Amino acid sequence: MARSKIASIARKRPPYFWWLLAHALALCFCSLSWILTKYIFENPELPKNYALLKKIGQAPMPQPFTVLKAPEGESLRPEQIYRQYALYTMPDRDSKRKKLNTRLLRSYLQGYKEAVKPIYIEGSYRILQIRPLGNADIVSPGFVIRAQSLVQPDKEHPVGPYPVIIEYIFPCDNKAAFTWFKPGDLLRIQKIPDCVAMIHVSHLGTTDEPIVNLTVAPIAYSEYKIGESRVLSITPPENLNLNAPMPLFPPTVPKTAP
C-alpha cells in the first residue's frame, strides 16, 4: 500500500516540478561550493584552509619583495609599540588580540594585497636567545632571535631595557648562520633596509607589568651584514607550518642579557 501511495503522489506531480527541483538543488550546491571556496581562499591563515590550498597548489607564500619595492606601512619604535599594543595583553582583550593576529598573518601570507598594510618595527634590541628553526616552526629553514628593546627615557638616564620583546625570524639557507649571533649583541633595526614587519602579538609579564611580545619577520629579502666581514642572505621561506605555535619561545619572562 505504501509503495502504491508514493507512486500515486509521484504521478500527480507535473513534469516541470522535478525539473525545478533538480535545478534548485543544483543551484544550492553551486552556491554552497562558491561560499566555501571563497571562505577558504580569503582565510588562508587557518591551518585547515592552508592545507587544502597546499594540496591544490594554491597556497600563498610571502612575496619576495625587494627593499625598494616593499609595501608602504607605518614604522613603530618600542615606545610606540608599547603604547599601541600593551592593552592587547590584558585578559579581557583576548578576542581583539586574536583578530589582530589573524589579520597580521593573513596579510603576511597574501603579500599585503588587501587594504591592510605592514607594520614595521624599528629601534635597538639586545639579543637574549637564538635558536635554529625546523619543520615544527612556522617558518623554515632559518633561525629566530629573541631580543629586548633598549630605550633611553631621557637625557638624564642611561639606555635601559624596555618592556617590548621581539622574536626576529631570519629565513635563510645557511644552517650555521645562527651561531654568528651571541646573547648580548645589539640589533639596530630600521624600516629601510630591514623591512621587518609584525606577524603576531602576544604578552608576557603580569597584568600590572605587561610586556609586549612581537613575532616579526622581514618581508624584503636581501643581504644582512653581521659585524665587519659576515654577510647573511635572507631568502623567502621555503616551508610554512601554520599549525606551529606562536610565540616561538616559551612564554616566560626572559632574563636580561649581559
PLY file of the C-alpha trace (Angstrom):
ply
format ascii 1.0
element vertex 258
property float x
property float y
property float z
element edge 257
property int vertex1
property int vertex2
end_header
0.00 0.00 0.00
2.75 2.45 0.96
4.54 1.95 -2.37
1.34 2.47 -4.34
0.63 5.71 -2.46
4.13 7.04 -3.19
3.77 6.12 -6.86
0.39 7.81 -6.96
1.78 11.02 -5.46
4.70 10.95 -7.91
2.30 10.63 -10.86
0.33 13.64 -9.62
3.41 15.88 -9.77
3.67 17.83 -13.03
6.79 17.10 -15.11
8.24 20.56 -14.56
8.19 20.01 -10.74
11.08 17.57 -10.93
12.89 19.84 -13.37
12.58 22.77 -10.95
13.60 20.61 -8.00
16.73 19.38 -9.79
17.72 22.93 -10.76
17.04 24.24 -7.23
19.27 21.56 -5.72
21.99 22.26 -8.29
21.78 25.99 -7.53
22.06 25.33 -3.78
25.08 23.08 -4.35
26.79 25.68 -6.58
26.11 28.47 -4.08
27.45 26.41 -1.19
30.56 25.46 -3.18
31.17 29.11 -4.10
30.77 30.27 -0.49
33.12 27.57 0.83
35.70 28.22 -1.88
35.59 31.97 -1.22
35.96 31.36 2.52
38.98 29.09 2.04
40.80 31.44 -0.34
40.07 34.53 1.75
41.22 32.92 5.02
44.47 31.12 4.19
45.82 31.76 7.70
43.59 28.98 9.07
45.63 25.73 9.14
42.87 23.58 7.58
42.31 26.09 4.78
46.03 26.38 4.13
46.37 22.59 3.99
43.59 22.40 1.37
45.13 25.20 -0.67
48.50 23.48 -0.50
47.03 20.25 -1.86
45.73 22.03 -4.96
48.87 24.13 -5.39
47.20 27.42 -4.46
48.70 28.05 -1.00
50.00 31.64 -0.74
53.62 32.26 0.24
55.23 35.52 1.43
56.03 37.69 -1.56
59.73 38.18 -2.43
59.79 41.97 -2.16
62.96 43.97 -2.60
63.82 46.82 -0.24
62.87 49.45 -2.81
59.55 47.77 -3.66
58.41 46.80 -0.16
54.82 47.90 0.55
54.26 51.14 2.41
53.36 50.99 6.08
53.87 52.75 9.39
57.01 52.11 11.40
56.95 51.92 15.18
59.67 52.30 17.78
59.47 50.43 21.12
57.71 53.28 22.94
55.05 53.46 20.21
54.70 49.67 20.14
54.05 49.63 23.88
51.52 52.44 23.77
49.56 50.79 20.96
49.72 47.14 21.98
50.10 46.96 25.77
46.31 46.99 26.09
46.14 43.85 23.92
47.98 42.00 26.69
45.03 42.33 29.08
42.88 39.20 29.65
39.71 40.99 28.54
41.33 41.76 25.17
41.94 38.15 24.11
39.34 38.25 21.33
40.71 41.53 19.95
44.25 40.18 20.06
43.18 37.07 18.16
41.51 39.20 15.48
44.65 41.33 15.22
46.88 38.26 14.85
44.57 36.78 12.22
44.79 39.98 10.21
48.57 40.24 10.59
49.25 36.65 9.49
46.74 36.76 6.62
48.31 39.95 5.26
51.80 38.45 5.55
50.74 35.36 3.60
48.89 37.33 0.93
51.72 39.78 0.34
49.74 42.77 1.66
47.48 42.82 -1.38
44.46 43.93 0.64
43.88 47.24 2.41
45.89 46.15 5.47
49.45 47.50 5.32
52.51 46.09 7.08
53.50 47.41 10.49
57.28 47.78 10.57
59.36 47.89 13.71
62.45 49.96 14.45
64.79 50.53 17.36
67.68 48.99 19.26
67.35 45.49 20.72
69.71 43.39 22.84
69.84 39.69 21.95
68.67 37.29 24.66
68.42 33.93 22.87
68.99 32.36 19.45
67.82 29.04 18.06
67.53 27.39 14.63
64.11 26.90 13.02
62.80 23.50 11.97
59.77 21.89 10.38
57.81 22.25 13.64
58.10 26.06 13.40
56.00 28.43 11.34
58.92 29.20 9.01
61.87 27.04 7.98
64.73 26.86 7.30
66.44 29.65 9.20
66.72 30.80 12.80
64.98 33.09 15.26
66.42 35.65 17.66
64.76 36.76 20.86
65.74 40.29 21.83
64.65 43.00 24.24
64.25 46.63 23.28
66.54 49.28 24.71
65.28 52.80 25.32
66.74 55.95 26.85
63.86 57.56 28.79
65.54 60.97 28.86
68.94 62.63 28.68
69.49 62.25 32.43
69.11 58.47 32.41
71.13 55.80 30.57
69.73 53.43 27.97
67.96 50.51 29.63
65.70 47.53 28.91
62.13 48.32 27.90
59.04 46.05 28.13
58.96 45.13 24.43
60.37 41.76 23.34
60.75 40.66 19.71
61.17 37.26 18.09
63.02 38.14 14.90
62.69 35.41 12.24
65.62 35.10 9.83
64.61 32.81 6.92
67.81 31.59 5.26
69.53 28.51 3.85
72.72 28.84 5.90
72.33 26.36 8.77
75.31 27.72 10.68
74.31 31.38 10.49
72.56 31.37 13.87
75.98 30.88 15.52
77.07 34.26 14.19
74.93 35.99 16.83
75.53 35.87 20.57
73.43 36.85 23.61
74.29 40.42 24.48
74.84 41.52 20.88
72.89 44.55 19.67
70.44 44.64 16.78
69.67 48.03 15.28
66.53 47.73 13.18
65.35 50.32 10.66
62.45 50.29 8.25
64.95 50.74 5.43
66.81 48.47 4.74
65.50 45.81 7.16
61.72 45.92 6.37
60.83 43.85 9.44
57.06 43.53 9.90
54.84 42.26 12.72
53.10 38.92 12.18
51.97 38.11 15.74
51.35 39.86 19.06
51.42 38.08 22.42
52.07 39.08 26.01
54.41 38.28 28.86
54.69 39.55 32.41
51.68 40.34 34.56
48.55 42.44 34.27
50.21 45.14 36.39
53.51 44.98 34.48
52.72 43.73 30.96
55.41 43.02 28.40
54.55 43.18 24.70
55.96 40.22 22.78
56.11 40.52 18.98
56.91 37.88 16.39
58.39 39.70 13.40
59.78 38.73 10.00
61.46 40.51 7.10
59.25 40.99 4.05
62.06 42.26 1.82
64.85 39.83 1.06
68.43 40.99 0.67
71.82 40.71 2.33
72.13 41.31 6.07
75.54 42.46 7.27
76.85 40.99 10.53
79.89 42.66 12.01
82.72 43.66 9.74
83.00 40.69 7.41
79.99 38.36 7.51
77.01 38.71 5.19
73.80 36.70 5.52
71.49 36.20 2.53
67.88 36.40 3.72
65.62 34.37 1.44
61.84 33.85 1.18
60.63 30.99 3.42
60.67 27.60 1.73
58.22 25.98 4.17
55.31 27.28 6.21
53.68 25.38 9.05
50.56 27.19 10.22
49.95 24.58 12.90
53.10 25.77 14.65
52.60 27.66 17.93
53.43 31.30 18.38
55.27 32.80 20.18
58.34 30.83 19.11
59.98 30.87 22.54
58.39 29.72 25.82
56.01 32.42 27.07
58.09 33.26 30.12
59.78 36.49 31.07
63.38 36.16 29.79
66.40 37.15 31.81
68.06 40.30 30.59
71.22 39.54 28.64
74.53 40.91 29.96
0 1
1 2
2 3
3 4
4 5
5 6
6 7
7 8
8 9
9 10
10 11
11 12
12 13
13 14
14 15
15 16
16 17
17 18
18 19
19 20
20 21
21 22
22 23
23 24
24 25
25 26
26 27
27 28
28 29
29 30
30 31
31 32
32 33
33 34
34 35
35 36
36 37
37 38
38 39
39 40
40 41
41 42
42 43
43 44
44 45
45 46
46 47
47 48
48 49
49 50
50 51
51 52
52 53
53 54
54 55
55 56
56 57
57 58
58 59
59 60
60 61
61 62
62 63
63 64
64 65
65 66
66 67
67 68
68 69
69 70
70 71
71 72
72 73
73 74
74 75
75 76
76 77
77 78
78 79
79 80
80 81
81 82
82 83
83 84
84 85
85 86
86 87
87 88
88 89
89 90
90 91
91 92
92 93
93 94
94 95
95 96
96 97
97 98
98 99
99 100
100 101
101 102
102 103
103 104
104 105
105 106
106 107
107 108
108 109
109 110
110 111
111 112
112 113
113 114
114 115
115 116
116 117
117 118
118 119
119 120
120 121
121 122
122 123
123 124
124 125
125 126
126 127
127 128
128 129
129 130
130 131
131 132
132 133
133 134
134 135
135 136
136 137
137 138
138 139
139 140
140 141
141 142
142 143
143 144
144 145
145 146
146 147
147 148
148 149
149 150
150 151
151 152
152 153
153 154
154 155
155 156
156 157
157 158
158 159
159 160
160 161
161 162
162 163
163 164
164 165
165 166
166 167
167 168
168 169
169 170
170 171
171 172
172 173
173 174
174 175
175 176
176 177
177 178
178 179
179 180
180 181
181 182
182 183
183 184
184 185
185 186
186 187
187 188
188 189
189 190
190 191
191 192
192 193
193 194
194 195
195 196
196 197
197 198
198 199
199 200
200 201
201 202
202 203
203 204
204 205
205 206
206 207
207 208
208 209
209 210
210 211
211 212
212 213
213 214
214 215
215 216
216 217
217 218
218 219
219 220
220 221
221 222
222 223
223 224
224 225
225 226
226 227
227 228
228 229
229 230
230 231
231 232
232 233
233 234
234 235
235 236
236 237
237 238
238 239
239 240
240 241
241 242
242 243
243 244
244 245
245 246
246 247
247 248
248 249
249 250
250 251
251 252
252 253
253 254
254 255
255 256
256 257
